[in-house]
């Protein structure tokens, strides 16, 4: 129809099959004078939904303190791009959605991630699913749901933490926290910083002290979800300055 000068005009194209199309426009005034054609532009009609994404990131039934969910964008068109949409639910049917979000754009066959804000969630069992949405807005079906257990509660710290010094050899020992059935490991904390992760069966550790050593040591528990307990009391070391004669004598005594 006729529009005033400077007004944006629109035209609804007829129904088109999938594919790439090019278009251009010209202006014609009421006297029939016509402008030149505009430069051509293109668009793609895409009505084919992408495939259901393959969920990943967490194994079904995992126990975590910060869930990171992922999926693969499946499309029969290798040129396709899109996003992955995630839902976090309290039931396997996802009737109650407690959090949702989208990934960044990803190419066909690519993997994208999304992490809900765990600080806004209570500890417990959650279910999640993912679907693809391509650049044209077509949605796939939802994937099957998977579950995980959110555990953000720190475990108890190691018990009966002791230290024994024999020359330059420091031996630390401890017992597992009371009432804890599954320990992932222990963290060795030196001067207030975690430096090593020890196996769950490690209950004794020998450390060679340095000359003039003034380091402090403590141990913390790491549970199956990755939470770390408060550290044990700190044990400080002090190795006094020794003369060359004293060092040789101590070394000879250790090898007797």
Secondary structure, 3 states (H helix, E strand, C coil): CCCCCCCCCCCCCCCCCCEEEEECCCCECCCCCECCCCCCEEEEECCCCCEEEEEECCCCCEEECCCCEEEEEECCCCCCEEEEEEEEECCCCCCCEEEEEECCCEECCCEEEECCCHHHCCCEEEEEEEEEEECCCCECCCCCCEEEEECCCCCCCCEEEEEEEECCEEEEEEECCCCCCCEEEEEEEECCEEEEEEECCCCEEEEECCCCCCCEEEEEEEECCCCECCCCCCEECCCCCCCHHHHHHHHHHHCC
